[in-house]
């Protein structure tokens, strides 16, 4: 029994000696992890465009059913703080496996909800379970690759996440009238179970745990304090938080925006926002390579400003095609910021605390997602114009300030010039 426990806690890291085989194994591993990340984002982004429809199904106001978005996001954020610490102690694979199992079960059980309250509970539990996959995938990239080679791998993961956004936001709204919202969750659970089964073949590629014992609660929060002790850490996490608030606030209520402004049904909403996630799906790998070569100092401010202008454009009476273009630009703005923030975060901590560092990043991001949807929903009391003006204005200012704050974010080989 003790040998079995030791095997579970310290999975030996093993790779093929032949470089070509090793690269092929890495590519397959990260393809599966990227697919898992994409499925997590798919089911997360399926919800928002369906808010008007779910309000009808459960016979509740849209503001009440809208709470399912922050319930999932905030639960996801909270558990991300602890999954990273656990993975530093027990290894990435052990925690990713447990997280995926919980995700599969709770996603399937979401389809059994009979009331809005039950829907909220299942979404909360799904968030608690799902948050171990993405931060630990980022941590694994930090384990296996040097800083100047992480951009392309992060680009692959974010491409899958953006694909999940696109498939969830548009596909969910398009398919729901034909197969029903319950089938969407069941289908996602089945695909996630398949990915989990395939990942078992590559368990030995995960890096071995580096920490001998779990830290105390005080040590955990002292570690978070150390991560935020530098200016670079404070600045990066602050932008992660605000960027999450902005994108979630605008995106979560896009379905209601389109329903009210253009009187669209679920199918039309899905077609209009079809572009969300497409830029990342097509360009994330290219963006990642550009980051590895030239750094982040120009791309981050550009992404922030582009996203701000997309939100501000939707204040005005533009045709539906204009909104579709704005959604594309909004998505590209996300692609030019969040993946780049992740790359910086992987460079903040040492190898023994990388899981904790990434857990804090995901906590801050998803806390922003939850807070953003809540704040934007409250601002809707003053109308969409006021809400978009407030969010877009702050985002525009943050982009202008970022030009100075991120000026030294260049690859290591160029830092000698500063």
C-alpha positions in Angstrom: 0.0 0.0 0.0 2.8 2.4 0.9 4.5 1.7 -2.5 1.2 2.5 -4.3 0.9 5.8 -2.3 4.5 6.7 -3.2 3.8 6.1 -6.8 0.7 8.3 -6.8 2.6 11.1 -5.1 5.8 11.0 -7.0 5.2 9.9 -10.5 8.6 9.4 -12.1 9.5 11.7 -14.9 10.4 9.6 -18.0 11.0 10.6 -21.6 12.4 8.9 -24.7 16.1 9.3 -25.4 15.5 10.0 -29.1 14.9 13.7 -29.6 12.4 13.3 -32.4 10.3 10.8 -30.4 10.5 13.1 -27.4 9.3 16.1 -29.3 6.4 14.0 -30.8 5.4 12.9 -27.3 5.5 16.5 -26.0 3.4 17.7 -29.0 0.8 15.0 -28.3 0.7 15.7 -24.6 0.2 19.4 -25.1 -2.4 18.8 -27.8 -4.4 16.8 -25.3 -3.9 19.3 -22.5 -4.9 22.1 -24.9 -8.0 20.2 -25.9 -8.9 19.8 -22.2 -8.5 23.5 -21.7 -10.6 24.2 -24.8 -13.4 22.0 -23.4 -13.3 23.8 -20.1 -13.7 27.1 -21.8 -16.3 25.7 -24.2 -18.7 24.8 -21.4 -17.9 28.0 -19.6 -18.7 30.2 -22.6 -21.7 28.2 -23.6 -23.7 29.7 -20.8 -23.6 33.5 -21.5 -25.4 33.5 -24.9 -28.0 31.2 -23.4 -28.9 33.5 -20.5 -32.1 34.9 -22.2 -33.2 31.3 -23.1 -32.4 29.9 -19.7 -34.4 32.7 -18.0 -37.4 31.5 -20.0 -36.7 27.8 -19.3 -36.5 28.3 -15.5 -39.0 31.2 -15.5 -36.7 33.7 -13.7 -35.4 37.2 -14.5 -32.3 37.4 -16.6 -30.4 39.0 -13.7 -31.2 36.0 -11.5 -30.1 33.3 -14.0 -27.1 35.5 -14.9 -25.6 34.6 -11.5 -24.5 31.2 -12.9 -21.6 32.9 -14.6 -20.0 34.5 -11.6 -20.8 31.4 -9.5 -18.7 29.3 -11.8 -16.0 31.9 -12.2 -15.5 32.7 -8.6 -15.5 29.0 -7.5 -13.0 28.3 -10.2 -10.8 31.2 -9.0 -10.9 30.1 -5.3 -9.8 26.5 -5.9 -7.1 27.6 -8.3 -5.2 29.0 -5.3 -5.0 25.5 -3.8 -4.6 23.2 -6.9 -1.3 24.9 -7.7 0.1 24.3 -4.2 -1.1 20.6 -4.3 0.6 20.0 -7.6 3.9 21.3 -6.3 3.6 18.6 -3.6 2.0 15.7 -5.4 2.9 16.4 -9.1 1.0 18.0 -11.9 -0.6 14.8 -13.3 -2.2 13.6 -10.1 -4.0 16.9 -9.6 -4.9 17.4 -13.3 -6.4 13.9 -13.3 -8.6 14.5 -10.2 -9.6 17.9 -11.6 -10.7 16.4 -14.9 -12.7 13.7 -13.2 -14.6 16.2 -11.2 -15.2 18.3 -14.3 -16.6 15.4 -16.3 -19.0 14.4 -13.5 -20.3 17.9 -12.6 -20.6 19.0 -16.2 -22.8 15.9 -16.9 -24.9 16.5 -13.8 -25.5 20.1 -14.8 -27.8 18.7 -17.4 -30.1 17.3 -14.6 -30.9 20.8 -13.2 -34.6 21.4 -12.9 -34.5 24.9 -11.3 -32.3 28.0 -11.5 -31.0 27.2 -8.0 -29.9 23.7 -9.0 -28.2 25.2 -12.1 -26.2 27.6 -9.9 -25.2 24.8 -7.5 -23.9 22.5 -10.3 -22.1 25.4 -12.0 -20.4 26.3 -8.6 -19.3 22.6 -8.1 -18.0 22.5 -11.7 -15.9 25.5 -11.1 -14.5 24.0 -7.9 -13.5 20.9 -9.8 -12.3 22.3 -13.2 -9.7 24.8 -12.0 -6.8 22.4 -11.7 -6.3 21.8 -15.4 -5.4 25.1 -17.0 -3.0 26.6 -14.4 -1.1 23.3 -14.1 -0.8 23.1 -17.9 0.8 26.6 -17.7 3.0 25.4 -14.8 4.1 22.3 -16.8 5.2 24.6 -19.7 7.3 26.5 -17.1 8.7 23.1 -15.9 9.7 21.8 -19.3 10.7 24.9 -21.3 13.0 27.9 -20.8 11.4 31.4 -20.7 12.2 32.3 -24.3 10.6 29.1 -25.7 7.3 29.3 -23.7 5.4 31.6 -26.0 4.7 29.1 -28.7 3.4 26.5 -26.2 1.3 29.0 -24.4 0.0 30.1 -27.8 -1.1 26.5 -28.5 -3.0 26.3 -25.2 -4.6 29.7 -25.7 -5.5 28.8 -29.3 -7.5 25.8 -27.9 -9.0 28.0 -25.2 -10.0 30.6 -27.8 -11.4 27.8 -30.0 -13.5 26.7 -26.9 -14.7 30.2 -26.5 -15.8 30.4 -30.2 -17.4 26.9 -30.1 -19.1 27.6 -26.8 -20.3 31.1 -27.4 -21.6 30.6 -31.0 -22.1 26.8 -31.2 -24.1 26.7 -28.0 -26.5 29.4 -29.1 -26.8 27.8 -32.6 -27.3 24.2 -31.5 -29.5 24.8 -28.5 -32.7 25.3 -30.5 -32.1 21.9 -32.2 -30.7 19.6 -29.4 -31.6 21.4 -26.2 -29.2 23.0 -23.6 -29.0 19.7 -21.6 -27.4 17.9 -24.6 -24.7 20.5 -24.8 -23.4 19.7 -21.3 -23.7 15.9 -21.8 -21.7 16.1 -25.0 -19.0 18.2 -23.4 -18.7 15.7 -20.6 -18.3 12.8 -23.0 -15.5 14.5 -24.9 -13.7 15.5 -21.7 -13.9 11.9 -20.5 -12.3 10.8 -23.8 -9.4 13.3 -23.3 -8.9 12.1 -19.8 -8.6 8.5 -21.0 -6.0 9.5 -23.7 -4.0 11.6 -21.2 -3.3 8.5 -19.1 -0.9 7.3 -21.9 1.4 10.3 -21.2 1.4 10.4 -17.4 5.2 9.8 -17.2 5.9 13.0 -19.2 4.7 15.2 -16.3 7.5 16.6 -14.2 8.1 15.0 -10.8 6.9 16.8 -7.7 9.7 19.0 -6.2 8.2 19.8 -2.7 8.5 17.1 0.0 5.6 18.3 2.2 2.6 20.5 2.0 3.1 24.1 3.3 0.9 25.4 6.1 -1.8 28.0 5.4 0.5 30.7 6.7 3.3 29.5 4.4 0.9 29.4 1.4 -0.1 33.0 1.8 3.4 34.1 2.6 4.3 32.6 -0.8 1.6 34.6 -2.5 2.9 37.7 -0.7 6.4 37.0 -2.0 5.1 36.6 -5.6 3.5 40.1 -5.3 6.6 41.7 -3.6 8.2 42.9 -6.8 6.9 45.7 -9.0 6.7 43.3 -12.0 4.5 40.9 -10.0 2.1 43.7 -8.7 1.8 45.3 -12.2 1.2 42.0 -14.0 -1.4 40.6 -11.6 -3.2 44.0 -11.5 -3.5 43.9 -15.3 -4.6 40.3 -15.2 -7.4 41.3 -12.8 -8.6 44.3 -14.7 -8.4 42.6 -18.1 -10.5 39.7 -16.8 -13.1 42.2 -15.3 -13.3 44.0 -18.6 -13.6 41.1 -21.0 -16.0 39.1 -18.8 -18.2 42.1 -18.2 -18.6 42.9 -21.9 -18.8 39.3 -23.1 -21.2 37.9 -20.5 -24.0 40.2 -21.4 -23.5 40.2 -25.2 -26.4 37.8 -25.6 -28.7 40.1 -23.7 -27.3 43.1 -25.6 -28.0 41.6 -29.0 -31.4 40.4 -27.8 -32.5 43.8 -26.7 -30.8 46.0 -29.3 -31.6 43.9 -32.4 -34.4 41.6 -31.1 -32.3 38.5 -32.0 -33.2 34.9 -31.1 -30.6 32.4 -29.8 -29.7 31.3 -33.3 -29.1 34.8 -34.5 -27.1 35.7 -31.4 -24.8 32.7 -32.0 -24.2 33.7 -35.6 -23.4 37.3 -34.6 -20.8 36.4 -32.0 -19.4 33.6 -34.1 -16.1 35.4 -34.4 -15.3 35.4 -30.6 -12.3 33.2 -30.3 -11.6 32.8 -34.0 -8.6 35.3 -34.0 -7.0 33.3 -31.2 -7.7 30.0 -32.9 -6.0 31.3 -36.1 -3.3 33.6 -34.7 -2.3 32.4 -31.2 0.7 30.4 -32.4 1.9 33.3 -34.6 1.5 35.7 -31.6 3.4 33.3 -29.4 6.3 33.1 -31.8 6.3 37.0 -32.1 6.4 37.2 -28.3 9.4 34.8 -28.1 11.2 36.9 -30.7 10.4 40.5 -29.8 8.8 40.5 -26.4 5.6 42.0 -25.0 6.1 45.7 -24.7 4.2 46.7 -27.9 1.7 43.8 -28.0 0.2 44.2 -24.5 -0.8 47.9 -24.9 -2.1 47.3 -28.4 -4.3 44.5 -27.1 -5.7 46.6 -24.3 -6.5 49.5 -26.5 -8.0 47.4 -29.3 -10.4 45.7 -26.8 -11.3 49.1 -25.3 -12.2 50.5 -28.8 -14.3 47.4 -29.6 -16.4 47.9 -26.4 -16.8 51.7 -27.0 -17.9 51.0 -30.6 -20.9 49.0 -29.4 -22.2 52.1 -27.5 -23.4 53.5 -30.9 -26.2 52.4 -33.1 -24.2 50.2 -35.4 -25.6 47.4 -37.6 -25.3 43.8 -36.6 -22.3 43.3 -38.9 -20.6 46.1 -37.0 -21.1 44.3 -33.7 -19.7 41.1 -35.2 -16.5 43.0 -36.2 -16.3 44.6 -32.8 -16.5 41.1 -31.2 -13.6 40.0 -33.5 -11.5 42.9 -32.4 -12.5 42.3 -28.7 -11.3 38.7 -29.0 -8.0 39.7 -30.7 -7.4 42.2 -27.8 -7.7 39.3 -25.4 -5.3 37.2 -27.5 -2.7 40.0 -27.3 -2.9 40.3 -23.5 -3.8 37.3 -21.4 -1.4 34.8 -23.0 1.4 37.3 -22.7 0.6 37.9 -19.0 0.9 34.2 -18.5 4.3 34.2 -20.0 5.4 36.9 -17.5 3.9 35.0 -14.6 5.9 31.8 -15.4 9.0 34.0 -14.9 8.1 35.3 -11.5 8.6 32.3 -9.2 11.1 29.5 -8.9 10.6 25.9 -10.0 9.5 24.8 -6.6 6.6 27.2 -6.4 5.6 27.4 -10.1 2.3 25.7 -9.5 1.4 28.2 -6.7 2.5 31.1 -8.9 0.2 29.9 -11.7 -2.6 29.2 -9.3 -2.5 32.8 -8.1 -2.6 34.0 -11.7 -5.7 31.9 -12.5 -7.3 32.9 -9.3 -6.9 36.6 -10.1 -8.1 36.1 -13.7 -11.2 34.2 -12.9 -11.9 36.4 -9.9 -11.9 39.2 -12.5 -14.2 37.2 -14.7 -16.7 36.8 -11.9 -16.4 40.4 -10.6 -16.7 41.7 -14.2 -19.9 40.0 -14.9 -21.4 41.1 -11.6 -20.4 44.8 -11.9 -21.5 45.0 -15.6 -24.8 43.5 -14.7 -25.3 46.1 -11.9 -24.4 48.9 -14.3 -27.1 47.7 -16.7 -29.5 49.5 -14.5 -28.2 52.6 -16.3 -28.3 50.9 -19.7 -25.8 49.3 -22.0 -24.5 52.6 -23.2 -23.4 53.7 -19.8 -22.0 50.3 -18.9 -19.9 50.1 -22.1 -18.7 53.7 -21.6 -17.4 53.0 -18.1 -15.7 49.7 -18.9 -14.3 50.9 -22.3 -13.0 54.2 -20.8 -11.1 52.5 -18.0 -9.7 49.9 -20.5 -8.5 52.6 -22.8 -6.7 54.4 -19.9 -5.1 51.1 -18.8 -3.9 50.6 -22.3 -2.3 54.0 -22.5 -0.5 53.5 -19.2 0.7 50.1 -20.2 3.0 51.6 -22.8 5.3 52.8 -20.1 4.7 50.0 -17.6 5.5 47.1 -20.0 8.3 48.9 -21.9 11.0 46.6 -20.5 9.2 43.3 -21.3 11.6 42.1 -23.9 13.3 38.7 -24.4 16.4 37.9 -22.2 18.8 38.3 -25.1 17.7 42.0 -25.5 17.6 43.0 -21.8 21.3 43.9 -21.8 20.3 47.0 -23.7 18.2 48.3 -20.8 
